[in-house]
Amino acid sequence: MDRRQLLKGAGAGLLAASVSGLPAVVKASTGSSTARKKIRLGIISDLSGLNADNSEPSLACALQAIQDFGAADKGLDVEVLVADHQNRVDIASTTARNWFDNHGVDCLVDVSTSNTALAVAEVAKAKNKVMLVVGAATPMTGERCNPNTIQWAYDTYMYANVTASAMMERNPGTSWFILSADYAFGKNMARDAKTVIQQKGGQVNGEIYYPFPGTTDFSSYLLQAQSSGAKVLGLCQSGGDTIATLKQMREFGIDRTMRPVTMLMYITEVHSMGLEMAQGLLFTETFYWDLNERTRSFMRRIKDKTSHNWPGGASAGVYSNTLHYLKTIVAMGADDATQNGAAVVARMKTIPTDDDVYGKGWIREDGRKMHDVHLFEAKRPEESTHEWDLMKLVATVPAKEAFRPLAPGECNIA
């Protein structure tokens, strides 16, 4: 992933700068004025690793939200900083701390991948700033909730609940083998998937956790999964790992004896592997550009800013949370809002959400953004009419059925 590609499609004045010895940071501004209140947003994401394709449209999504909101007309001068955390917790945490302390960042509209997001959430809480999470799936609600964080798009419980439930309904009592990336996201996804499978009457014949990042050869893990006798291979991974696993399943003929089920998959991954390989895969997503007229309208507005890589759930949520954050800033008054991140988050929870990405929704008291989610199937090649026409809707699951219930006592936000 070349960061210059990110800059080329962003549609705003951009500047790459080194911040205190950290990797270069992208700054995007929609125009400045001394008469407007300066608001700085931050995105700390994977721009060079396995999830780069999924994360790359996030800047365009943030800028589109600023434009659609009419920030300048409402007295705001909004700047977005973007940094590559390289899947390293230390880089993500140090970047966030530096941005908060020295560069006036008021709100992080995404920190992608679970390990980095969990660490940065503690920094945001300590600095009393706002953190809105899109591209991390490990639950940051329940016992991990804090007054400064909202988990915006999805989590492992939702993915496992919707996808595994759909598979079990189609194949009652079937047996599974779980292949999982060995870090917070993979472990939580595997745990949640196993719970759903067993509750639905299935059985788990075995599981493997492989080193992340750095694994490229999945053959030994796949052969072990096949030898378990399981009929379904549950993939608790993402990005390039999922693509590599599916390709190697086909190479070894394992797809003839086991059905792969991707607990998490984005449109960018379907696009990368192609419909010849992806056709028939069931997976859950929170956003698809062709879902309804509102999503299509959003895509028409943004596609010139990110024409080579259309947004999926891992980036489109940045549009949604940026828009809602700016609405809240104006409702509270920018001077007051930028002084107290926890107060901003509390106010965001009282305002219903409504945007072209997710439609109508709300934010639960534990910091879980609630919206409907969707089960899709990858199209057959002959069903597709153009490059990004890749998915067809199977079912829509209401938010209260998709996400983990709000369990009393788990979240202790005052």
ZAROLO-957463 format. One record per residue (C-alpha): residue number from 1; x, y, z. Coordinates in nm, 3 decimals, padded with zeros to 5 digits. Layout:
<nodes>
(NUM; (X; Y; Z))
...
</nodes>
This chain:
<nodes>
(1; (00.000; 00.000; 00.000))
(2; (00.158; 00.327; -00.117))
(3; (00.042; 00.617; 00.099))
(4; (00.070; 00.845; -00.203))
(5; (-00.229; 00.661; -00.348))
(6; (-00.422; 00.756; -00.036))
(7; (-00.331; 01.120; -00.080))
(8; (-00.412; 01.126; -00.451))
(9; (-00.778; 01.038; -00.404))
(10; (-00.857; 01.234; -00.090))
(11; (-01.001; 01.542; -00.262))
(12; (-00.851; 01.804; -00.029))
(13; (-00.531; 01.995; 00.037))
(14; (-00.293; 01.744; 00.195))
(15; (00.043; 01.760; 00.368))
(16; (00.265; 01.471; 00.480))
(17; (00.465; 01.556; 00.792))
(18; (00.687; 01.376; 01.042))
(19; (00.562; 01.403; 01.400))
(20; (00.824; 01.366; 01.674))
(21; (01.013; 01.090; 01.496))
(22; (00.699; 00.887; 01.427))
(23; (00.606; 00.772; 01.075))
(24; (00.484; 01.041; 00.838))
(25; (00.139; 01.174; 00.912))
(26; (-00.115; 01.283; 00.653))
(27; (-00.297; 01.608; 00.723))
(28; (-00.613; 01.686; 00.528))
(29; (-00.795; 02.017; 00.553))
(30; (-01.114; 02.138; 00.389))
(31; (-00.994; 02.498; 00.411))
(32; (-00.907; 02.722; 00.703))
(33; (-01.026; 03.049; 00.845))
(34; (-00.931; 03.237; 01.160))
(35; (-01.300; 03.313; 01.208))
(36; (-01.390; 02.947; 01.249))
(37; (-01.333; 02.712; 01.541))
(38; (-01.054; 02.464; 01.465))
(39; (-01.151; 02.098; 01.511))
(40; (-00.890; 01.826; 01.458))
(41; (-00.984; 01.466; 01.391))
(42; (-00.746; 01.170; 01.377))
(43; (-00.735; 00.833; 01.201))
(44; (-00.472; 00.581; 01.317))
(45; (-00.496; 00.286; 01.084))
(46; (-00.330; 00.000; 00.900))
(47; (-00.211; 00.161; 00.577))
(48; (00.068; -00.082; 00.491))
(49; (-00.032; -00.423; 00.627))
(50; (-00.288; -00.696; 00.568))
(51; (-00.586; -00.467; 00.627))
(52; (-00.466; -00.170; 00.421))
(53; (-00.727; -00.211; 00.147))
(54; (-01.005; -00.211; 00.407))
(55; (-00.869; 00.095; 00.590))
(56; (-00.755; 00.308; 00.299))
(57; (-01.093; 00.471; 00.211))
(58; (-01.138; 00.601; 00.568))
(59; (-00.990; 00.944; 00.499))
(60; (-01.219; 00.996; 00.200))
(61; (-01.516; 00.895; 00.418))
(62; (-01.421; 01.147; 00.687))
(63; (-01.375; 01.425; 00.432))
(64; (-01.710; 01.343; 00.269))
(65; (-01.882; 01.371; 00.607))
(66; (-01.721; 01.711; 00.669))
(67; (-01.837; 01.827; 00.326))
(68; (-02.191; 01.690; 00.359))
(69; (-02.227; 01.843; 00.707))
(70; (-02.129; 02.185; 00.575))
(71; (-01.873; 02.234; 00.851))
(72; (-01.739; 02.565; 00.719))
(73; (-02.089; 02.714; 00.699))
(74; (-02.146; 02.613; 01.061))
(75; (-01.834; 02.791; 01.185))
(76; (-01.597; 02.492; 01.198))
(77; (-01.254; 02.455; 01.037))
(78; (-01.199; 02.077; 01.040))
(79; (-00.865; 01.909; 00.983))
(80; (-00.800; 01.534; 00.965))
(81; (-00.469; 01.370; 01.056))
(82; (-00.395; 01.016; 00.936))
(83; (-00.113; 00.788; 01.054))
(84; (-00.009; 00.428; 00.984))
(85; (00.023; 00.230; 01.305))
(86; (00.194; -00.060; 01.123))
(87; (-00.001; -00.303; 01.346))
(88; (00.214; -00.199; 01.641))
(89; (00.058; -00.105; 01.973))
(90; (00.350; 00.119; 02.070))
(91; (00.324; 00.327; 01.752))
(92; (-00.053; 00.363; 01.784))
(93; (-00.039; 00.466; 02.150))
(94; (00.253; 00.706; 02.107))
(95; (00.089; 00.867; 01.804))
(96; (-00.238; 00.918; 01.990))
(97; (-00.067; 01.062; 02.296))
(98; (00.142; 01.296; 02.082))
(99; (-00.161; 01.412; 01.883))
(100; (-00.361; 01.482; 02.199))
(101; (-00.076; 01.658; 02.381))
(102; (00.094; 01.849; 02.103))
(103; (-00.130; 01.872; 01.796))
(104; (-00.472; 01.958; 01.932))
(105; (-00.655; 01.644; 01.817))
(106; (-01.003; 01.642; 01.970))
(107; (-01.141; 01.312; 01.843))
(108; (-01.013; 00.990; 01.690))
(109; (-01.270; 00.880; 01.433))
(110; (-01.097; 00.544; 01.394))
(111; (-00.818; 00.328; 01.528))
(112; (-00.826; 00.007; 01.327))
(113; (-00.734; -00.346; 01.442))
(114; (-00.811; -00.469; 01.789))
(115; (-00.480; -00.465; 01.975))
(116; (-00.405; -00.107; 01.878))
(117; (-00.760; 00.014; 01.946))
(118; (-00.768; -00.141; 02.294))
(119; (-00.442; 00.035; 02.384))
(120; (-00.540; 00.373; 02.239))
(121; (-00.876; 00.364; 02.420))
(122; (-00.686; 00.387; 02.747))
(123; (-00.490; 00.687; 02.618))
(124; (-00.809; 00.864; 02.506))
(125; (-00.968; 00.804; 02.845))
(126; (-00.662; 00.932; 03.033))
(127; (-00.653; 01.247; 02.816))
(128; (-01.033; 01.289; 02.826))
(129; (-01.062; 01.287; 02.447))
(130; (-01.318; 01.121; 02.218))
(131; (-01.245; 00.786; 02.052))
(132; (-01.484; 00.642; 01.792))
(133; (-01.389; 00.292; 01.676))
(134; (-01.479; 00.151; 01.335))
(135; (-01.209; -00.091; 01.216))
(136; (-01.158; -00.294; 01.535))
(137; (-01.387; -00.589; 01.607))
(138; (-01.291; -00.692; 01.961))
(139; (-01.580; -00.575; 02.181))
(140; (-01.502; -00.245; 02.352))
(141; (-01.831; -00.242; 02.539))
(142; (-01.936; -00.456; 02.835))
(143; (-01.649; -00.490; 03.079))
(144; (-01.424; -00.289; 02.844))
(145; (-01.656; 00.011; 02.817))
(146; (-01.529; 00.354; 02.909))
(147; (-01.687; 00.700; 02.906))
(148; (-01.472; 00.826; 02.616))
(149; (-01.521; 00.547; 02.360))
(150; (-01.798; 00.444; 02.121))
(151; (-01.768; 00.127; 01.911))
(152; (-01.931; 00.232; 01.589))
(153; (-01.953; -00.035; 01.321))
(154; (-01.936; -00.396; 01.437))
(155; (-01.780; -00.641; 01.682))
(156; (-01.691; -01.010; 01.701))
(157; (-02.014; -01.104; 01.879))
(158; (-02.226; -00.954; 01.601))
(159; (-02.027; -01.121; 01.324))
(160; (-02.028; -01.461; 01.492))
(161; (-02.391; -01.434; 01.593))
(162; (-02.526; -01.346; 01.248))
(163; (-02.292; -01.554; 01.031))
(164; (-02.268; -01.868; 01.240))
(165; (-02.642; -01.863; 01.312))
(166; (-02.720; -01.841; 00.941))
(167; (-02.490; -02.132; 00.866))
(168; (-02.634; -02.345; 01.145))
(169; (-02.989; -02.277; 01.026))
(170; (-02.893; -02.406; 00.681))
(171; (-02.693; -02.702; 00.816))
(172; (-02.833; -02.810; 01.155))
(173; (-02.599; -03.011; 01.377))
(174; (-02.297; -02.968; 01.152))
(175; (-01.937; -02.990; 01.274))
(176; (-01.684; -02.707; 01.263))
(177; (-01.311; -02.647; 01.283))
(178; (-01.198; -02.296; 01.379))
(179; (-00.890; -02.130; 01.225))
(180; (-00.805; -01.807; 01.403))
(181; (-00.543; -01.533; 01.405))
(182; (-00.362; -01.536; 01.740))
(183; (-00.441; -01.188; 01.872))
(184; (-00.730; -01.015; 02.046))
(185; (-00.962; -01.000; 01.745))
(186; (-00.914; -01.363; 01.641))
(187; (-00.945; -01.497; 01.995))
(188; (-01.264; -01.304; 02.064))
(189; (-01.415; -01.402; 01.729))
(190; (-01.334; -01.769; 01.788))
(191; (-01.482; -01.758; 02.138))
(192; (-01.804; -01.595; 02.017))
(193; (-01.833; -01.828; 01.718))
(194; (-01.792; -02.140; 01.932))
(195; (-02.061; -02.017; 02.169))
(196; (-02.312; -01.966; 01.887))
(197; (-02.226; -02.298; 01.718))
(198; (-02.274; -02.495; 02.038))
(199; (-02.592; -02.308; 02.133))
(200; (-02.735; -02.393; 01.790))
(201; (-02.661; -02.763; 01.830))
(202; (-02.335; -02.785; 01.635))
(203; (-02.000; -02.919; 01.746))
(204; (-01.645; -02.785; 01.726))
(205; (-01.397; -03.059; 01.635))
(206; (-01.090; -02.845; 01.690))
(207; (-00.926; -02.506; 01.662))
(208; (-00.589; -02.355; 01.569))
(209; (-00.445; -02.012; 01.645))
(210; (-00.174; -01.907; 01.401))
(211; (00.088; -01.630; 01.451))
(212; (-00.030; -01.282; 01.350))
(213; (00.098; -01.093; 01.164))
(214; (00.348; -01.281; 00.952))
(215; (00.179; -01.609; 00.856))
(216; (00.157; -01.664; 00.480))
(217; (00.155; -02.045; 00.451))
(218; (-00.165; -02.193; 00.593))
(219; (-00.125; -02.539; 00.441))
(220; (-00.037; -02.726; 00.760))
(221; (-00.327; -02.567; 00.946))
(222; (-00.567; -02.650; 00.665))
(223; (-00.456; -03.013; 00.650))
(224; (-00.505; -03.043; 01.025))
(225; (-00.853; -02.894; 00.992))
(226; (-00.939; -03.139; 00.716))
(227; (-00.817; -03.435; 00.922))
(228; (-01.056; -03.339; 01.203))
(229; (-01.348; -03.455; 00.991))
(230; (-01.532; -03.124; 01.035))
(231; (-01.764; -03.014; 00.756))
(232; (-01.721; -02.638; 00.806))
(233; (-01.404; -02.433; 00.841))
(234; (-01.476; -02.117; 01.040))
(235; (-01.227; -01.843; 00.953))
(236; (-01.167; -01.596; 01.234))
(237; (-00.930; -01.370; 01.045))
(238; (-00.942; -01.076; 00.806))
(239; (-00.781; -00.902; 00.510))
(240; (-00.496; -01.073; 00.329))
(241; (-00.504; -01.370; 00.567))
(242; (-00.857; -01.460; 00.458))
(243; (-00.771; -01.430; 00.091))
(244; (-00.458; -01.644; 00.131))
(245; (-00.647; -01.911; 00.328))
(246; (-00.926; -01.939; 00.072))
(247; (-00.677; -01.960; -00.215))
(248; (-00.479; -02.234; -00.040))
(249; (-00.797; -02.425; 00.043))
(250; (-00.869; -02.438; -00.329))
(251; (-00.510; -02.529; -00.420))
(252; (-00.517; -02.829; -00.186))
(253; (-00.873; -02.928; -00.278))
(254; (-00.987; -02.884; 00.080))
(255; (-01.284; -02.678; -00.036))
(256; (-01.426; -03.000; -00.180))
(257; (-01.461; -03.157; 00.166))
(258; (-01.503; -02.852; 00.391))
(259; (-01.715; -02.541; 00.342))
(260; (-01.536; -02.219; 00.440))
(261; (-01.733; -01.967; 00.643))
(262; (-01.577; -01.624; 00.678))
(263; (-01.675; -01.468; 01.008))
(264; (-01.554; -01.132; 00.881))
(265; (-01.522; -01.023; 00.520))
(266; (-01.531; -00.690; 00.339))
(267; (-01.613; -00.591; -00.017))
(268; (-01.244; -00.512; -00.075))
(269; (-01.157; -00.875; -00.007))
(270; (-01.427; -01.006; -00.241))
(271; (-01.297; -00.764; -00.502))
(272; (-00.937; -00.874; -00.450))
(273; (-00.999; -01.247; -00.480))
(274; (-01.258; -01.218; -00.758))
(275; (-01.603; -01.374; -00.787))
(276; (-01.470; -01.691; -00.947))
(277; (-01.324; -01.776; -00.607))
(278; (-01.559; -01.587; -00.376))
(279; (-01.893; -01.689; -00.529))
(280; (-02.136; -01.842; -00.282))
(281; (-01.955; -01.724; 00.033))
(282; (-02.192; -01.607; 00.307))
(283; (-02.076; -01.321; 00.525))
(284; (-02.207; -01.037; 00.738))
(285; (-02.151; -00.669; 00.665))
(286; (-02.273; -00.342; 00.814))
(287; (-02.249; -00.147; 00.487))
(288; (-02.274; -00.222; 00.115))
(289; (-02.290; 00.051; -00.146))
(290; (-02.582; -00.107; -00.336))
(291; (-02.801; -00.185; -00.035))
(292; (-03.057; 00.095; -00.087))
(293; (-03.096; 00.439; -00.241))
(294; (-02.923; 00.615; 00.050))
(295; (-02.612; 00.396; 00.026))
(296; (-02.608; 00.442; -00.351))
(297; (-02.632; 00.819; -00.309))
(298; (-02.340; 00.812; -00.066))
(299; (-02.134; 00.610; -00.311))
(300; (-02.208; 00.849; -00.598))
(301; (-02.076; 01.138; -00.387))
(302; (-01.762; 00.966; -00.263))
(303; (-01.645; 00.740; -00.544))
(304; (-01.431; 01.003; -00.717))
(305; (-01.238; 01.044; -00.391))
(306; (-01.162; 00.672; -00.366))
(307; (-01.238; 00.534; -00.711))
(308; (-00.982; 00.254; -00.698))
(309; (-01.105; 00.111; -00.366))
(310; (-01.469; 00.139; -00.266))
(311; (-01.548; 00.154; 00.108))
(312; (-01.687; -00.137; 00.306))
(313; (-01.785; -00.166; 00.669))
(314; (-01.431; -00.107; 00.793))
(315; (-01.419; 00.244; 00.646))
(316; (-01.774; 00.362; 00.569))
(317; (-01.842; 00.384; 00.941))
(318; (-01.594; 00.673; 00.954))
(319; (-01.842; 00.876; 00.748))
(320; (-02.119; 00.793; 00.993))
(321; (-01.927; 00.871; 01.312))
(322; (-01.764; 01.188; 01.177))
(323; (-02.105; 01.323; 01.077))
(324; (-02.257; 01.245; 01.419))
(325; (-01.958; 01.389; 01.604))
(326; (-01.984; 01.717; 01.412))
(327; (-02.359; 01.735; 01.478))
(328; (-02.287; 01.694; 01.849))
(329; (-02.011; 01.957; 01.847))
(330; (-02.251; 02.214; 01.701))
(331; (-02.530; 02.113; 01.942))
(332; (-02.300; 02.155; 02.246))
(333; (-02.101; 02.453; 02.122))
(334; (-01.752; 02.387; 01.993))
(335; (-01.568; 02.573; 02.271))
(336; (-01.731; 02.365; 02.546))
(337; (-01.720; 02.037; 02.352))
(338; (-01.346; 02.043; 02.286))
(339; (-01.274; 02.076; 02.658))
(340; (-01.438; 01.752; 02.773))
(341; (-01.435; 01.434; 02.565))
(342; (-01.647; 01.232; 02.807))
(343; (-01.918; 01.499; 02.797))
(344; (-01.918; 01.486; 02.416))
(345; (-01.959; 01.108; 02.418))
(346; (-02.242; 01.134; 02.672))
(347; (-02.417; 01.390; 02.452))
(348; (-02.365; 01.178; 02.138))
(349; (-02.558; 00.899; 02.313))
(350; (-02.863; 01.123; 02.356))
(351; (-02.888; 01.217; 01.986))
(352; (-03.039; 00.959; 01.744))
(353; (-02.808; 00.868; 01.458))
(354; (-02.916; 00.897; 01.095))
(355; (-02.694; 00.892; 00.787))
(356; (-02.667; 00.747; 00.438))
(357; (-02.434; 00.465; 00.548))
(358; (-02.640; 00.304; 00.826))
(359; (-02.975; 00.482; 00.815))
(360; (-03.142; 00.540; 01.151))
(361; (-02.991; 00.412; 01.475))
(362; (-02.884; 00.503; 01.825))
(363; (-02.592; 00.472; 02.066))
(364; (-02.645; 00.248; 02.366))
(365; (-02.537; 00.360; 02.713))
(366; (-02.242; 00.118; 02.712))
(367; (-02.100; 00.278; 02.395))
(368; (-02.237; 00.030; 02.140))
(369; (-02.361; 00.203; 01.822))
(370; (-02.678; 00.022; 01.719))
(371; (-02.795; -00.027; 01.360))
(372; (-02.927; -00.308; 01.141))
(373; (-02.673; -00.547; 00.990))
(374; (-02.694; -00.758; 00.677))
(375; (-02.613; -01.109; 00.561))
(376; (-02.477; -01.117; 00.206))
(377; (-02.373; -01.378; -00.046))
(378; (-02.097; -01.319; -00.299))
(379; (-02.244; -01.319; -00.649))
(380; (-02.163; -01.563; -00.924))
(381; (-01.949; -01.404; -01.199))
(382; (-02.237; -01.406; -01.446))
(383; (-02.459; -01.214; -01.199))
(384; (-02.219; -00.919; -01.176))
(385; (-02.269; -00.620; -01.405))
(386; (-01.953; -00.421; -01.321))
(387; (-01.634; -00.428; -01.116))
(388; (-01.786; -00.349; -00.774))
(389; (-02.120; -00.528; -00.824))
(390; (-02.016; -00.815; -00.600))
(391; (-02.276; -00.897; -00.335))
(392; (-02.645; -00.978; -00.302))
(393; (-02.855; -00.936; 00.010))
(394; (-02.970; -01.253; 00.187))
(395; (-03.121; -01.111; 00.506))
(396; (-03.130; -00.800; 00.723))
(397; (-03.101; -00.853; 01.098))
(398; (-03.239; -00.585; 01.333))
(399; (-02.983; -00.426; 01.563))
(400; (-03.131; -00.569; 01.883))
(401; (-03.106; -00.922; 01.742))
(402; (-02.760; -00.880; 01.591))
(403; (-02.560; -00.724; 01.875))
(404; (-02.490; -00.860; 02.222))
(405; (-02.764; -00.765; 02.469))
(406; (-02.688; -00.499; 02.726))
(407; (-02.618; -00.720; 03.027))
(408; (-02.669; -00.555; 03.367))
(409; (-02.355; -00.498; 03.567))
(410; (-02.098; -00.542; 03.290))
(411; (-02.048; -00.175; 03.210))
(412; (-01.968; 00.062; 03.495))
(413; (-01.973; 00.398; 03.318))
(414; (-02.080; 00.651; 03.579))
</nodes>
